Amino acid sequence: MKILMLIEYFHPFASGGSEWSVYHLIRGLQERNSIFSILTPNYGTEGEEIWNGVKIRRFPFFPRAR
């Protein structure tokens, strides 16, 4: 099964509780042969990478001016 998880921040930005919870959820479910990707905004890093066995895809993000 292929699963895409959306999250506002992920490694290396804002390594808080929700980011680690998503990471550990994915690592646990990968043991059941599911394929995961994370989709998150690009805050100045590469568009696609693999970090600790998790594929991370980043999309362009342009903050609004006030």
N, C-alpha and C positions, 0 to 999 in steps of 0.2 A: 504494500500500500504506500502511495506517495502522499506526503502531508507537507503543507506549507504553513509555517507559523509566522504571524505578523507581530512585530514588537517595535515600540517607539525607539528604544535604545538597545544596543547590544555591544558586545566586546568590540573595540576597546573603550567605548564611551559608557559612562555611568554604570559601573559594575555594581548595581544594587540588588535588592532581593528579588525583584521580578525577573531580572536578567538571568540570575543564577537559577531561579526556579525553572524557567523555560529551558535552560541548558541541561539541567539534571533530568527533567521530564523527557527531553529528546534522547539523552544518553540511555535512559532506562528503556524507552520504547524501541530504540535501535536494536536492542538485544532480541526483539521479536521480529527482526528482519523488515522493519518499516524504513522507508527512505524519507528523510526530512530535509527541508531547506528552511532557512530563516530569511524573511524579507524585512528590511529595515531601511530607514533613510540614510543617505550617504552624507556624512558630516566631514568630508574631506579625506576619505580613505579610498581604497580600490573598490571597484564596482562588484567584484566577486572574489571570494576567498574561501578556503577551508581552514577552520580553526578547531583543533582538537577533535577532528572527525566530523564536524558539523559544517555543512555548506551554507555560507552566508551570501545572500544577494542584496545589493544596496541600490536604491533608486535615487535619482537626483532630488534634492530637497532645497527649496528656496524659501527662507523665512520671509514673512510679510514685513514690510516697513510700517512703522507706526505713523 
